[in-house]
Amino acid sequence: MLLGLFWKRANKWGALAGMISGAIMIFLWKYMVRPIGGGWNIYELLPAFIVAIVVAIVVSLVTGKPDNSIVETFDRVKAKTKAIK
């Protein structure tokens, strides 16, 4: 969902896949990888965030582009935020 704020190519399928993969990664990391210890003993949100971003980008690129109305809204909001700065 974070990509939707900064990347106009992000779509609903990428956001959904990113959320699901991030949630799965939290449990996998916490209960399977982190107990190994050593360099693998990092907080599970970091690897989950990285996996979710990568999956969201790949799925968004593989699936169709967002509708033109969504892209136009994205561009309009982006232009307004630039004008505020």
Disulfide bonds with the S-S distance in Angstrom:
none
